[in-house]
């Protein structure tokens, strides 16, 4: 495993996403995956207070609760960098998700942290994100509310996910003006393939070139990628490319990706992760797995090194 700085903390260069743990992935398997990740040097684990509310009989706290049970069973809370998110649970009343999500108002932020801490069995989280942008709430209100949680010792650092680039920049400016901690983590959708022109991800925000250019100038900001492996579509013939990535230019990119995978005797998944880790700025992938073989494949990618020429070919194919 390799490690890097995220704000004031050192974290593993891969983060383990736990969205399906405790629901789609049973407890025994989830514990085995968490054990393997930490045995192989992983320290950084990601969850949210809404995983997986959309499954019948679930309220959204299942992933956090499972992590809390695992941390208690292993007694390793201080060895794990724990990230969670808030603001995306459905709000009571009418409407359908995602338009009825709770949002990132000061009352929601202040109230949401305590149930998460109880489920996780801890007195603080190491990284707390706003899960989805909330245009209805003033940015200053959101950043001040997150700053209050840091001041109270309930969160060590704060970040944002699924927020357009200009609003990320303004949020960080406002935090500095208000004298509260700036976001140190930006979690967005990102993978090797570029989305097709005009692609709409609804509430999700994909990393774009201006966001990466901004991050290059901000050494205290780490870009994290969710969905880096497109749910297995790079390597599993039974899984088609998501429609947002299924376009002629993407197939040309896949061709170069396959060439380099053959040169390195690696999988396309591993080349995607190695490309991400070796980019400028280096992007920290959040991996989602349900089997030990998938996890080991991803962890092995940490030691894969692309040559400058291979990296340049991958970049050129993306345009």
C-alpha positions, 0 to 999 in steps of 0.5 A: 500500500502507498499513502498520501496526505489528505489535509492533516491526515495520512491516508491509504492511496485507495479508499474502500467504499462501503455503500452496499455493506450490510444490505446488498453485501451481507455482514460476514462478507462485509467484515471479510472485505474490511479485514482484507483491506486493512490487512493489506494496509488500507486505512481509509473507509467511506460511507454515508448516512443514507446507504441504502435507504432505497432498499425496502425495509432500510432507513439509510443507516445500514452501512454506518451501523455495519461499520460501527459493529466492525470497528467495535469487534476489531477494536481498531477505530484509531487505525481507520480514517473514517469518512461519512456524508450527510444531506442526501436522505429523503426529507419527510413529506411529499416529493420523490428523491433526489428532489426531496433530499434533506439538503445542507442547511445548518439545522440539517447538518447540526442534527445529522451528525449525532445519529451517524456518530451513534451508528459508527460507535465513535465520538468523531469522524475524520472526514465529513462530507456534504453529500450533494450540492444544495443550491437552496441553502446559502453557501455561507450557511453550509460552510459555517455549519460544517465549521461549527462541527469541526470546532466542536470536535465532532469532525476533524476535516470537512469535504463536499461531494457532487458540487459544481466546480465554481461553487466549490471554489466559492465555498472555500473562499467563504470558509476562509472569509468566515475563519472556518476550515475549508473543504479538504476533500472533493468527491466527484464521479470520475473514471478514465473514460470521458462522458459523452458531450452534453452528458447529464448525471442528474444530481451527480457531478463528474470531474472536469478539466477546470476542477482538476486545474483548480485542484493543481493550485490548491495543495490542501484539496484532495480530489476523490473519485467515486465510480472509477471502475464503472461497476465492473464494465471495464472488465466484465463482458456481461456489464455494458458501458453506462450510456453516459460513457458509450460513445465513439470516442470512448471506444477509442479510449478503451482500445488504448486502455486495452493495449496498455493493459496487455503491455503491463500484464494487468487488467483494464481496472488496474490500469484505470486505477494506476492512471488515476493515481499517477495523474496530476493532480493525483486522484484518490479512487474510492473502490466499491467491491463485493468480493475478495477477488475484486478487492485484491485486484484493486489493491494490486493496482497500487503497485502498478507503475505506468511509464511516462509514455504509457501515461501520455498515450492514455491522456492523448486518447482522452483528448 
